[in-house]
Amino acid sequence: MRYLKYIVNGLNPKKFYYISSISLRDSLKRRYPAYDNEKHIKGAMEWMSYAQKQNNDGGVSAMYSLLEGWHPSYIETTGYIIPTFLNYGEISKNFIYKKEAIEMADFELRSQLASGAFPGGGKKDMPIVFNTGQVLFGLCRAYEETKDEKYRKAADKAADWLLSVMDEDGCWRKNDYLNYPHSYNTRSSHALLYAYKISGNAAYQKSAEKNIDWSLTQQLENGWLQNNGFYPEQEPLVHTIAYSIIGILEAAIHSRKKKYLDAAVKAATALMHVQRDDGSLQGSFNKDWKSSVKWSCLTGNSQMSIIWQKLFMATKRKEFLDAAKKSNEYMKTVQNMASPNPGIRGGIPGAYPIYGWYAPFCFPNWAAKFFVDAMMLEMHPEMHAKIM
């Protein structure tokens, strides 16, 4: 809050109102009413649908900023939003969400580089491993939904590129953010397992498991996965910690390898033990599962809810389901369902309070995506294989 006066200096009255009023509300720990899950899901889906319309290119705007307004479409997250739209279209029986999902898939086809990779790092020609993996989810699901070969061919091309830049030990060290190894690339391995499902190419499965095996060499006895932050000096966000865990868990579900499940359980249990009474998690943690911040990374909360729900299905340990439901109840109270501003209404902030250092004063599309996934999984556990 101490730097808020510098941020709002010179803003127009409307921006000043939203930033100051939300910041004050959050600082006083005032939250929003919670309704049934279906209403909250509908609100977040309408927000994402509105975000898709902002740039007229089929992609989903990266975020709504209280300072800058709507951002350009984000190739990476548009990719993994595709399954969320198709899942919700199936549940709601509203065909418009399938139409919008296919528009997103076509946006991705136009964004694919000649190598098969997808760009990131703010540059249209910079191939990035993680971004490519996230788009792969959407291409695979678009193919499953439509059986149109153009999506399968694009998925194969992306998966082939991922294999071509993987090191012999299963780690991706180049063509990734800062050319630094990231254990959260297990989520890209999950995408390779999906590509294997639609193509039957055993090389995709073999390479995915090679990366998961590498990630297990990064795990400490207390469950911590090393190299799971964006850069070495950072106290990793729950967002990237959860990415690391979910890739291992999905590999366990796919391969039924006990060592993968044990690794996922160890890390997810550690986070369950530091869940706060209100259902939230602190925004970032160090290797001792201690945090230097009090704010919450809201995307990470929803991601952990998904992990805990899937672990409950795999282990029948009710404590995981209890933690997930507690997280979901908290998350409903940080979603403003009544704002007159469509950039806010139904969206999920990056942090609570909104001035926490992860995506401050913004409503990222990936926060809404994982929020919907967590809520849908609670309501429709039979869809667990489609929620990714």
Contacts in CASP RR format, 6 or more apart in sequence:
PFRMAT RR
TARGET T0000
AUTHOR 0000-0000-0000
METHOD contacts of the structure
MODEL  1
MRYLKYIVNGLNPKKFYYISSISLRDSLKRRYPAYDNEKHIKGAMEWMSY
AQKQNNDGGVSAMYSLLEGWHPSYIETTGYIIPTFLNYGEISKNFIYKKE
AIEMADFELRSQLASGAFPGGGKKDMPIVFNTGQVLFGLCRAYEETKDEK
YRKAADKAADWLLSVMDEDGCWRKNDYLNYPHSYNTRSSHALLYAYKISG
NAAYQKSAEKNIDWSLTQQLENGWLQNNGFYPEQEPLVHTIAYSIIGILE
AAIHSRKKKYLDAAVKAATALMHVQRDDGSLQGSFNKDWKSSVKWSCLTG
NSQMSIIWQKLFMATKRKEFLDAAKKSNEYMKTVQNMASPNPGIRGGIPG
AYPIYGWYAPFCFPNWAAKFFVDAMMLEMHPEMHAKIM
1 23 0 8 1.000
1 27 0 8 1.000
1 355 0 8 1.000
4 19 0 8 1.000
4 20 0 8 1.000
4 23 0 8 1.000
4 355 0 8 1.000
7 19 0 8 1.000
7 67 0 8 1.000
7 361 0 8 1.000
8 15 0 8 1.000
8 16 0 8 1.000
8 19 0 8 1.000
8 20 0 8 1.000
10 16 0 8 1.000
11 19 0 8 1.000
11 67 0 8 1.000
15 66 0 8 1.000
15 67 0 8 1.000
18 66 0 8 1.000
18 341 0 8 1.000
18 344 0 8 1.000
19 66 0 8 1.000
19 67 0 8 1.000
19 361 0 8 1.000
22 66 0 8 1.000
22 344 0 8 1.000
22 354 0 8 1.000
23 353 0 8 1.000
23 354 0 8 1.000
23 355 0 8 1.000
26 352 0 8 1.000
26 353 0 8 1.000
26 354 0 8 1.000
26 355 0 8 1.000
27 353 0 8 1.000
31 333 0 8 1.000
31 334 0 8 1.000
32 332 0 8 1.000
32 333 0 8 1.000
32 334 0 8 1.000
32 335 0 8 1.000
32 336 0 8 1.000
32 337 0 8 1.000
32 338 0 8 1.000
33 333 0 8 1.000
33 337 0 8 1.000
34 40 0 8 1.000
34 329 0 8 1.000
34 332 0 8 1.000
34 333 0 8 1.000
35 332 0 8 1.000
35 337 0 8 1.000
37 328 0 8 1.000
37 332 0 8 1.000
37 375 0 8 1.000
37 378 0 8 1.000
37 379 0 8 1.000
38 379 0 8 1.000
39 337 0 8 1.000
40 332 0 8 1.000
40 335 0 8 1.000
40 337 0 8 1.000
40 346 0 8 1.000
40 371 0 8 1.000
40 375 0 8 1.000
41 88 0 8 1.000
41 372 0 8 1.000
41 375 0 8 1.000
41 376 0 8 1.000
41 379 0 8 1.000
42 92 0 8 1.000
43 335 0 8 1.000
43 337 0 8 1.000
43 345 0 8 1.000
43 346 0 8 1.000
43 347 0 8 1.000
44 335 0 8 1.000
44 346 0 8 1.000
44 347 0 8 1.000
44 348 0 8 1.000
44 368 0 8 1.000
44 371 0 8 1.000
44 372 0 8 1.000
44 375 0 8 1.000
45 85 0 8 1.000
45 88 0 8 1.000
45 92 0 8 1.000
45 97 0 8 1.000
45 372 0 8 1.000
46 346 0 8 1.000
47 342 0 8 1.000
47 343 0 8 1.000
47 345 0 8 1.000
47 346 0 8 1.000
47 347 0 8 1.000
47 363 0 8 1.000
47 368 0 8 1.000
48 60 0 8 1.000
48 81 0 8 1.000
48 84 0 8 1.000
48 85 0 8 1.000
48 365 0 8 1.000
48 368 0 8 1.000
48 369 0 8 1.000
48 372 0 8 1.000
49 96 0 8 1.000
49 97 0 8 1.000
49 100 0 8 1.000
50 342 0 8 1.000
50 343 0 8 1.000
51 60 0 8 1.000
51 61 0 8 1.000
51 64 0 8 1.000
51 70 0 8 1.000
51 343 0 8 1.000
51 365 0 8 1.000
51 368 0 8 1.000
52 58 0 8 1.000
52 59 0 8 1.000
52 60 0 8 1.000
52 61 0 8 1.000
52 100 0 8 1.000
52 103 0 8 1.000
52 104 0 8 1.000
54 61 0 8 1.000
54 70 0 8 1.000
54 73 0 8 1.000
55 61 0 8 1.000
55 70 0 8 1.000
55 72 0 8 1.000
55 73 0 8 1.000
57 73 0 8 1.000
57 107 0 8 1.000
58 73 0 8 1.000
58 78 0 8 1.000
58 103 0 8 1.000
58 104 0 8 1.000
58 106 0 8 1.000
58 107 0 8 1.000
59 73 0 8 1.000
59 74 0 8 1.000
59 75 0 8 1.000
59 78 0 8 1.000
59 103 0 8 1.000
59 104 0 8 1.000
59 107 0 8 1.000
60 73 0 8 1.000
60 74 0 8 1.000
60 77 0 8 1.000
60 78 0 8 1.000
60 81 0 8 1.000
60 104 0 8 1.000
60 365 0 8 1.000
61 70 0 8 1.000
61 71 0 8 1.000
61 72 0 8 1.000
61 73 0 8 1.000
61 74 0 8 1.000
61 365 0 8 1.000
62 71 0 8 1.000
62 72 0 8 1.000
62 73 0 8 1.000
62 74 0 8 1.000
62 77 0 8 1.000
62 364 0 8 1.000
62 365 0 8 1.000
63 70 0 8 1.000
63 71 0 8 1.000
63 74 0 8 1.000
63 359 0 8 1.000
63 362 0 8 1.000
63 363 0 8 1.000
63 364 0 8 1.000
63 365 0 8 1.000
64 70 0 8 1.000
64 71 0 8 1.000
64 343 0 8 1.000
64 344 0 8 1.000
64 347 0 8 1.000
64 362 0 8 1.000
64 363 0 8 1.000
65 71 0 8 1.000
65 361 0 8 1.000
65 362 0 8 1.000
65 363 0 8 1.000
66 354 0 8 1.000
66 361 0 8 1.000
66 362 0 8 1.000
67 361 0 8 1.000
69 343 0 8 1.000
70 343 0 8 1.000
73 107 0 8 1.000
74 365 0 8 1.000
75 107 0 8 1.000
75 108 0 8 1.000
75 111 0 8 1.000
75 118 0 8 1.000
75 119 0 8 1.000
75 120 0 8 1.000
75 131 0 8 1.000
75 135 0 8 1.000
76 118 0 8 1.000
76 120 0 8 1.000
76 128 0 8 1.000
76 130 0 8 1.000
76 131 0 8 1.000
76 134 0 8 1.000
76 135 0 8 1.000
77 134 0 8 1.000
77 364 0 8 1.000
77 365 0 8 1.000
77 366 0 8 1.000
77 369 0 8 1.000
78 104 0 8 1.000
78 107 0 8 1.000
78 108 0 8 1.000
78 135 0 8 1.000
78 365 0 8 1.000
79 104 0 8 1.000
79 105 0 8 1.000
79 108 0 8 1.000
79 134 0 8 1.000
79 135 0 8 1.000
79 137 0 8 1.000
79 138 0 8 1.000
79 139 0 8 1.000
80 134 0 8 1.000
80 135 0 8 1.000
80 137 0 8 1.000
80 138 0 8 1.000
80 366 0 8 1.000
80 369 0 8 1.000
80 388 0 8 1.000
81 101 0 8 1.000
81 104 0 8 1.000
81 365 0 8 1.000
81 366 0 8 1.000
81 369 0 8 1.000
82 101 0 8 1.000
82 104 0 8 1.000
82 105 0 8 1.000
82 108 0 8 1.000
82 137 0 8 1.000
82 138 0 8 1.000
82 141 0 8 1.000
82 142 0 8 1.000
83 137 0 8 1.000
83 138 0 8 1.000
83 141 0 8 1.000
83 386 0 8 1.000
83 387 0 8 1.000
83 388 0 8 1.000
84 369 0 8 1.000
84 372 0 8 1.000
84 373 0 8 1.000
84 376 0 8 1.000
84 387 0 8 1.000
85 97 0 8 1.000
85 98 0 8 1.000
85 100 0 8 1.000
85 101 0 8 1.000
85 104 0 8 1.000
86 97 0 8 1.000
86 98 0 8 1.000
86 101 0 8 1.000
86 141 0 8 1.000
86 145 0 8 1.000
86 386 0 8 1.000
87 373 0 8 1.000
87 376 0 8 1.000
87 383 0 8 1.000
87 386 0 8 1.000
87 387 0 8 1.000
88 94 0 8 1.000
88 97 0 8 1.000
88 372 0 8 1.000
88 376 0 8 1.000
89 95 0 8 1.000
89 97 0 8 1.000
89 98 0 8 1.000
91 376 0 8 1.000
91 380 0 8 1.000
91 383 0 8 1.000
98 145 0 8 1.000
101 141 0 8 1.000
101 142 0 8 1.000
101 145 0 8 1.000
102 142 0 8 1.000
102 145 0 8 1.000
102 146 0 8 1.000
104 138 0 8 1.000
105 138 0 8 1.000
105 139 0 8 1.000
105 142 0 8 1.000
105 151 0 8 1.000
108 118 0 8 1.000
108 135 0 8 1.000
108 138 0 8 1.000
108 139 0 8 1.000
108 154 0 8 1.000
109 150 0 8 1.000
109 151 0 8 1.000
109 154 0 8 1.000
111 118 0 8 1.000
111 119 0 8 1.000
111 135 0 8 1.000
112 118 0 8 1.000
112 135 0 8 1.000
112 154 0 8 1.000
112 157 0 8 1.000
112 158 0 8 1.000
113 119 0 8 1.000
113 125 0 8 1.000
113 127 0 8 1.000
115 127 0 8 1.000
115 161 0 8 1.000
116 127 0 8 1.000
116 132 0 8 1.000
116 154 0 8 1.000
116 157 0 8 1.000
116 158 0 8 1.000
116 160 0 8 1.000
116 161 0 8 1.000
117 127 0 8 1.000
117 128 0 8 1.000
117 129 0 8 1.000
117 132 0 8 1.000
117 158 0 8 1.000
117 161 0 8 1.000
117 162 0 8 1.000
117 175 0 8 1.000
118 127 0 8 1.000
118 128 0 8 1.000
118 131 0 8 1.000
118 132 0 8 1.000
118 133 0 8 1.000
118 135 0 8 1.000
118 158 0 8 1.000
119 125 0 8 1.000
119 126 0 8 1.000
119 127 0 8 1.000
119 128 0 8 1.000
119 131 0 8 1.000
120 126 0 8 1.000
120 127 0 8 1.000
120 128 0 8 1.000
120 131 0 8 1.000
121 128 0 8 1.000
121 131 0 8 1.000
121 177 0 8 1.000
127 161 0 8 1.000
127 165 0 8 1.000
127 175 0 8 1.000
128 175 0 8 1.000
128 176 0 8 1.000
128 177 0 8 1.000
129 162 0 8 1.000
129 165 0 8 1.000
129 172 0 8 1.000
129 175 0 8 1.000
129 176 0 8 1.000
129 185 0 8 1.000
129 188 0 8 1.000
130 176 0 8 1.000
130 177 0 8 1.000
130 182 0 8 1.000
130 184 0 8 1.000
130 185 0 8 1.000
130 187 0 8 1.000
130 188 0 8 1.000
132 158 0 8 1.000
132 161 0 8 1.000
132 162 0 8 1.000
132 188 0 8 1.000
133 158 0 8 1.000
133 162 0 8 1.000
133 187 0 8 1.000
133 188 0 8 1.000
133 191 0 8 1.000
133 192 0 8 1.000
134 187 0 8 1.000
134 188 0 8 1.000
134 191 0 8 1.000
135 158 0 8 1.000
136 155 0 8 1.000
136 158 0 8 1.000
136 159 0 8 1.000
136 162 0 8 1.000
136 188 0 8 1.000
136 191 0 8 1.000
136 192 0 8 1.000
136 194 0 8 1.000
136 195 0 8 1.000
137 191 0 8 1.000
137 194 0 8 1.000
137 388 0 8 1.000
139 151 0 8 1.000
139 152 0 8 1.000
139 154 0 8 1.000
139 155 0 8 1.000
139 158 0 8 1.000
140 151 0 8 1.000
140 152 0 8 1.000
140 155 0 8 1.000
140 191 0 8 1.000
140 194 0 8 1.000
140 195 0 8 1.000
140 197 0 8 1.000
140 198 0 8 1.000
141 194 0 8 1.000
141 386 0 8 1.000
142 148 0 8 1.000
142 151 0 8 1.000
143 149 0 8 1.000
143 151 0 8 1.000
143 152 0 8 1.000
143 155 0 8 1.000
143 198 0 8 1.000
144 198 0 8 1.000
152 198 0 8 1.000
152 199 0 8 1.000
155 195 0 8 1.000
155 198 0 8 1.000
155 199 0 8 1.000
156 195 0 8 1.000
156 199 0 8 1.000
156 201 0 8 1.000
158 195 0 8 1.000
159 191 0 8 1.000
159 192 0 8 1.000
159 195 0 8 1.000
159 199 0 8 1.000
159 201 0 8 1.000
159 204 0 8 1.000
162 172 0 8 1.000
162 188 0 8 1.000
162 191 0 8 1.000
162 192 0 8 1.000
162 207 0 8 1.000
163 192 0 8 1.000
163 203 0 8 1.000
163 204 0 8 1.000
163 207 0 8 1.000
165 172 0 8 1.000
165 174 0 8 1.000
165 175 0 8 1.000
166 172 0 8 1.000
166 207 0 8 1.000
166 210 0 8 1.000
166 211 0 8 1.000
167 173 0 8 1.000
169 210 0 8 1.000
169 214 0 8 1.000
170 207 0 8 1.000
170 210 0 8 1.000
170 211 0 8 1.000
170 213 0 8 1.000
170 214 0 8 1.000
171 181 0 8 1.000
171 185 0 8 1.000
171 211 0 8 1.000
171 214 0 8 1.000
172 181 0 8 1.000
172 182 0 8 1.000
172 185 0 8 1.000
172 188 0 8 1.000
172 211 0 8 1.000
173 179 0 8 1.000
173 180 0 8 1.000
173 181 0 8 1.000
176 182 0 8 1.000
176 185 0 8 1.000
177 230 0 8 1.000
177 231 0 8 1.000
178 230 0 8 1.000
178 231 0 8 1.000
180 227 0 8 1.000
180 231 0 8 1.000
180 232 0 8 1.000
181 227 0 8 1.000
182 227 0 8 1.000
182 228 0 8 1.000
182 229 0 8 1.000
182 230 0 8 1.000
182 240 0 8 1.000
183 215 0 8 1.000
183 218 0 8 1.000
183 225 0 8 1.000
183 226 0 8 1.000
183 227 0 8 1.000
183 228 0 8 1.000
183 244 0 8 1.000
184 228 0 8 1.000
184 229 0 8 1.000
184 240 0 8 1.000
184 241 0 8 1.000
184 243 0 8 1.000
184 244 0 8 1.000
185 211 0 8 1.000
185 215 0 8 1.000
186 211 0 8 1.000
186 212 0 8 1.000
186 215 0 8 1.000
186 243 0 8 1.000
186 244 0 8 1.000
186 245 0 8 1.000
186 246 0 8 1.000
186 247 0 8 1.000
186 248 0 8 1.000
186 251 0 8 1.000
187 243 0 8 1.000
187 244 0 8 1.000
187 246 0 8 1.000
187 247 0 8 1.000
188 211 0 8 1.000
189 207 0 8 1.000
189 208 0 8 1.000
189 209 0 8 1.000
189 211 0 8 1.000
189 212 0 8 1.000
189 215 0 8 1.000
189 247 0 8 1.000
189 251 0 8 1.000
190 208 0 8 1.000
190 246 0 8 1.000
190 247 0 8 1.000
190 250 0 8 1.000
190 251 0 8 1.000
190 388 0 8 1.000
192 204 0 8 1.000
192 205 0 8 1.000
192 207 0 8 1.000
192 208 0 8 1.000
192 211 0 8 1.000
193 204 0 8 1.000
193 205 0 8 1.000
193 208 0 8 1.000
193 250 0 8 1.000
193 251 0 8 1.000
193 254 0 8 1.000
194 388 0 8 1.000
195 201 0 8 1.000
195 204 0 8 1.000
196 202 0 8 1.000
196 204 0 8 1.000
196 205 0 8 1.000
196 208 0 8 1.000
205 254 0 8 1.000
208 251 0 8 1.000
209 251 0 8 1.000
209 255 0 8 1.000
212 247 0 8 1.000
212 248 0 8 1.000
212 251 0 8 1.000
212 260 0 8 1.000
215 225 0 8 1.000
215 244 0 8 1.000
215 248 0 8 1.000
216 248 0 8 1.000
216 259 0 8 1.000
216 260 0 8 1.000
216 263 0 8 1.000
218 225 0 8 1.000
218 226 0 8 1.000
218 227 0 8 1.000
218 228 0 8 1.000
219 225 0 8 1.000
219 226 0 8 1.000
219 263 0 8 1.000
219 266 0 8 1.000
219 267 0 8 1.000
220 226 0 8 1.000
220 287 0 8 1.000
222 266 0 8 1.000
222 270 0 8 1.000
222 287 0 8 1.000
222 288 0 8 1.000
222 289 0 8 1.000
223 263 0 8 1.000
223 266 0 8 1.000
223 267 0 8 1.000
223 270 0 8 1.000
224 267 0 8 1.000
224 270 0 8 1.000
224 287 0 8 1.000
224 288 0 8 1.000
224 289 0 8 1.000
225 241 0 8 1.000
225 244 0 8 1.000
225 245 0 8 1.000
225 267 0 8 1.000
226 287 0 8 1.000
228 236 0 8 1.000
228 240 0 8 1.000
228 241 0 8 1.000
228 243 0 8 1.000
228 244 0 8 1.000
229 236 0 8 1.000
229 237 0 8 1.000
229 240 0 8 1.000
229 241 0 8 1.000
230 236 0 8 1.000
230 237 0 8 1.000
230 240 0 8 1.000
234 284 0 8 1.000
235 284 0 8 1.000
235 285 0 8 1.000
235 286 0 8 1.000
235 291 0 8 1.000
235 292 0 8 1.000
235 293 0 8 1.000
236 284 0 8 1.000
236 285 0 8 1.000
236 286 0 8 1.000
237 283 0 8 1.000
237 284 0 8 1.000
237 297 0 8 1.000
237 300 0 8 1.000
237 358 0 8 1.000
238 271 0 8 1.000
238 281 0 8 1.000
238 282 0 8 1.000
238 283 0 8 1.000
238 284 0 8 1.000
238 285 0 8 1.000
238 297 0 8 1.000
238 299 0 8 1.000
238 300 0 8 1.000
238 301 0 8 1.000
238 303 0 8 1.000
238 304 0 8 1.000
239 297 0 8 1.000
239 299 0 8 1.000
239 300 0 8 1.000
239 303 0 8 1.000
239 358 0 8 1.000
241 267 0 8 1.000
241 271 0 8 1.000
241 285 0 8 1.000
241 300 0 8 1.000
242 300 0 8 1.000
242 303 0 8 1.000
242 304 0 8 1.000
242 307 0 8 1.000
243 303 0 8 1.000
244 267 0 8 1.000
245 264 0 8 1.000
245 267 0 8 1.000
245 268 0 8 1.000
245 307 0 8 1.000
246 303 0 8 1.000
246 306 0 8 1.000
246 307 0 8 1.000
247 264 0 8 1.000
248 260 0 8 1.000
248 263 0 8 1.000
248 264 0 8 1.000
248 267 0 8 1.000
249 260 0 8 1.000
249 261 0 8 1.000
249 264 0 8 1.000
249 268 0 8 1.000
249 307 0 8 1.000
249 310 0 8 1.000
249 311 0 8 1.000
249 314 0 8 1.000
250 388 0 8 1.000
251 257 0 8 1.000
251 260 0 8 1.000
252 258 0 8 1.000
252 260 0 8 1.000
252 261 0 8 1.000
252 263 0 8 1.000
252 264 0 8 1.000
252 314 0 8 1.000
253 310 0 8 1.000
253 314 0 8 1.000
261 314 0 8 1.000
261 315 0 8 1.000
264 307 0 8 1.000
264 311 0 8 1.000
265 311 0 8 1.000
265 315 0 8 1.000
268 304 0 8 1.000
268 307 0 8 1.000
268 308 0 8 1.000
268 311 0 8 1.000
268 320 0 8 1.000
270 289 0 8 1.000
271 281 0 8 1.000
271 285 0 8 1.000
271 289 0 8 1.000
271 304 0 8 1.000
272 308 0 8 1.000
272 319 0 8 1.000
272 320 0 8 1.000
272 323 0 8 1.000
273 289 0 8 1.000
274 281 0 8 1.000
274 282 0 8 1.000
274 285 0 8 1.000
274 289 0 8 1.000
274 291 0 8 1.000
275 281 0 8 1.000
275 323 0 8 1.000
275 326 0 8 1.000
275 327 0 8 1.000
276 282 0 8 1.000
278 330 0 8 1.000
279 301 0 8 1.000
279 323 0 8 1.000
279 326 0 8 1.000
279 327 0 8 1.000
279 329 0 8 1.000
279 330 0 8 1.000
280 296 0 8 1.000
280 301 0 8 1.000
280 327 0 8 1.000
280 330 0 8 1.000
280 352 0 8 1.000
281 296 0 8 1.000
281 297 0 8 1.000
281 300 0 8 1.000
281 301 0 8 1.000
281 304 0 8 1.000
281 327 0 8 1.000
282 291 0 8 1.000
282 293 0 8 1.000
282 294 0 8 1.000
282 295 0 8 1.000
282 296 0 8 1.000
283 291 0 8 1.000
283 293 0 8 1.000
283 295 0 8 1.000
283 296 0 8 1.000
283 297 0 8 1.000
283 300 0 8 1.000
283 351 0 8 1.000
283 358 0 8 1.000
284 291 0 8 1.000
284 292 0 8 1.000
284 293 0 8 1.000
284 297 0 8 1.000
284 358 0 8 1.000
285 291 0 8 1.000
286 292 0 8 1.000
293 356 0 8 1.000
293 357 0 8 1.000
295 351 0 8 1.000
295 352 0 8 1.000
295 353 0 8 1.000
295 355 0 8 1.000
295 356 0 8 1.000
295 357 0 8 1.000
295 358 0 8 1.000
296 351 0 8 1.000
296 352 0 8 1.000
297 350 0 8 1.000
297 351 0 8 1.000
297 358 0 8 1.000
298 331 0 8 1.000
298 334 0 8 1.000
298 348 0 8 1.000
298 349 0 8 1.000
298 350 0 8 1.000
298 351 0 8 1.000
298 352 0 8 1.000
298 367 0 8 1.000
298 371 0 8 1.000
299 348 0 8 1.000
299 350 0 8 1.000
299 358 0 8 1.000
299 364 0 8 1.000
299 366 0 8 1.000
299 367 0 8 1.000
299 370 0 8 1.000
300 370 0 8 1.000
301 327 0 8 1.000
301 330 0 8 1.000
301 331 0 8 1.000
302 327 0 8 1.000
302 328 0 8 1.000
302 331 0 8 1.000
302 348 0 8 1.000
302 367 0 8 1.000
302 370 0 8 1.000
302 371 0 8 1.000
302 373 0 8 1.000
302 374 0 8 1.000
303 370 0 8 1.000
303 374 0 8 1.000
304 323 0 8 1.000
304 324 0 8 1.000
304 327 0 8 1.000
305 323 0 8 1.000
305 324 0 8 1.000
305 327 0 8 1.000
305 328 0 8 1.000
305 331 0 8 1.000
305 374 0 8 1.000
305 377 0 8 1.000
305 378 0 8 1.000
306 324 0 8 1.000
306 370 0 8 1.000
306 373 0 8 1.000
306 374 0 8 1.000
306 377 0 8 1.000
306 387 0 8 1.000
308 320 0 8 1.000
308 321 0 8 1.000
308 323 0 8 1.000
308 324 0 8 1.000
308 327 0 8 1.000
309 320 0 8 1.000
309 321 0 8 1.000
309 324 0 8 1.000
309 374 0 8 1.000
309 377 0 8 1.000
309 378 0 8 1.000
309 381 0 8 1.000
309 384 0 8 1.000
310 377 0 8 1.000
310 384 0 8 1.000
311 317 0 8 1.000
311 320 0 8 1.000
312 318 0 8 1.000
312 320 0 8 1.000
312 321 0 8 1.000
312 324 0 8 1.000
313 381 0 8 1.000
313 384 0 8 1.000
324 374 0 8 1.000
324 378 0 8 1.000
325 378 0 8 1.000
327 374 0 8 1.000
328 374 0 8 1.000
328 375 0 8 1.000
328 378 0 8 1.000
331 348 0 8 1.000
331 371 0 8 1.000
331 374 0 8 1.000
331 375 0 8 1.000
334 348 0 8 1.000
334 349 0 8 1.000
334 352 0 8 1.000
335 346 0 8 1.000
335 347 0 8 1.000
335 348 0 8 1.000
335 371 0 8 1.000
336 344 0 8 1.000
336 345 0 8 1.000
336 346 0 8 1.000
336 347 0 8 1.000
337 345 0 8 1.000
337 346 0 8 1.000
338 345 0 8 1.000
339 345 0 8 1.000
339 346 0 8 1.000
343 363 0 8 1.000
344 363 0 8 1.000
346 368 0 8 1.000
347 363 0 8 1.000
347 367 0 8 1.000
347 368 0 8 1.000
347 371 0 8 1.000
348 363 0 8 1.000
348 364 0 8 1.000
348 367 0 8 1.000
348 368 0 8 1.000
348 371 0 8 1.000
349 359 0 8 1.000
349 362 0 8 1.000
349 363 0 8 1.000
349 367 0 8 1.000
350 358 0 8 1.000
350 359 0 8 1.000
350 360 0 8 1.000
350 362 0 8 1.000
350 363 0 8 1.000
350 364 0 8 1.000
350 367 0 8 1.000
351 357 0 8 1.000
351 358 0 8 1.000
351 359 0 8 1.000
351 360 0 8 1.000
354 360 0 8 1.000
354 361 0 8 1.000
355 361 0 8 1.000
359 367 0 8 1.000
373 387 0 8 1.000
373 388 0 8 1.000
376 383 0 8 1.000
376 387 0 8 1.000
377 383 0 8 1.000
377 384 0 8 1.000
377 387 0 8 1.000
END
